Each structure stands twice: as structure tokens, then as C-alpha cells.
């Protein structure tokens, strides 16, 4: 079985509040990548995990600023927290699907 990549465009459309959805190469942070250039699954997963972590840190900073009274618009804090929540939910969903796929491979008979 070969895994060429993951199309996360539908999930990312839900994360976007406005504007156009980025291309998959932009989402992965691949600059100037050709179609022949492949990104491994582990790199993709690592980048998405790093992105989820950075969104969580941004949400923490936004909440600290809101509590300190430094934020003029509380909407930005709520948006940062929701982005972090959605990103974490997506990562947990991916983790659960990977666990299910692994368990199914383990149960597959070899004969």
C-alpha cells in the first residue's frame, strides 16, 4: 500500500473565515515546489502538528493579553481560541484514524 499524500482541503476550508483557500503546497509550507517534488507523510504530519501547537500558543498569548486588559477587541481572542480548538480536534481525529488503521493492519491475516 502506498500513501501519496493527504488532501486536507475540505477541513481547511472550514478553518478559513474568508478569502480563498490556500493551495496544498502553501499549506505545507513548501516554497517553489514542483509537482514532481513529494512531501513524505511524516513531514506532512509533523508540519500539521507544529501548526496546531503554534495556534495553541497564539491562543494562550491572546488569552493572557485579554486578561491583562491589553486587547481592544475581544473577538480576536475568541477567534484565536477557536482556531486552536479546531486544529487540535483535527489532529486528534487524524491520530484516531491512524490508530484504527494500525489496529486493522495488525489483525490482517498473512495467509
N, C-alpha and C positions, 0 to 999 in steps of 0.2 A: 504494500500500500504506500502510495506517495502523496505527501501533502505539499501542494504548491504554494499555498498561502490562505489567508482568511479574508473574506470580504466583510468588513465591519461597517460598510457604508450605511446600512439601514439603522444600526444602533447609533452611529454618529449623527445621522440626520435628526434623531430625537434629541441629541445633546445640543445641537445648534439652535439658537433662538432666532437668528436672522442671517441674511446674506446667503451666499452659495456654499455648498458643501465642498470641502477640500478634496482634491484627488487623493487616492490611496497613497501615492508616493509622498505627498505633502504630509499626510497623517503620520507616516512612518518616519518622517524627518530625513528622507533620502533626497539629497540635493543633486540635481543634474543626473538623475539615474536614467539609464536607458531601459527599454523593455527587456533586453537580454540580461540585465542585472537582476539577480534574485536576492531576496531577503529571507534568511532562514527563519523557521518558525520560532526558534528560541530567541532570536533577535527581536522579532515582532512582539513576542510575549514580554520580553524584558523592557522594551520601549513603552509598551502599554502600561506595564506595572509602574515604571518610573513616572509616566504621565499621571497615573492615578495618585501616586504618592505626592507629586508636586501640587496637584489640585487640592489634596488634603492639607498640605502645609499652607497653601494660599488661604484656604478656608479658616484655618487656625489663626493666621495673622489678621484676617478680616474680622473674626470674632473678637480678638484681643483689642483691635482698633475700635470696634463698636462699643465694647465695654468701657474703654477709656474715654469715649466721647469724641474721638477724632474723626469719625465718619459723619459726613453731612447727609448722605443718602443711605438709609438702612437697606434699601433694595439691593445694593451691591453686595452686602454681606450675605443676604439670603440667597442671592444667585450663586455666590461662591460656594456656599454650603451645599446647595442643591447639585451643582456640578460635581463636587466631591462625592456626594452620596450616589449619584447616578454612575459615576466612574467606578466606585467601589462595588456597586451592585453588578455592573457589567463584568468586572474582574472576578467576582465570586461566582457568577454564572459560568464563565469560561472555565474556572477551576473545577466546578462541579461536573461539567461536561467532560473535561479531561479525565477526571476520576472515574466516571462511568465508562468511558471508552477503554481505559486501562483495565478496569474490572472485567469488561466484556472480553478483552483480549486474553486475559488470564484464564477465563472459563472456556475459551475456544479449544475444542479437542484437536489434537495434532495427528489424527489418523484417518 
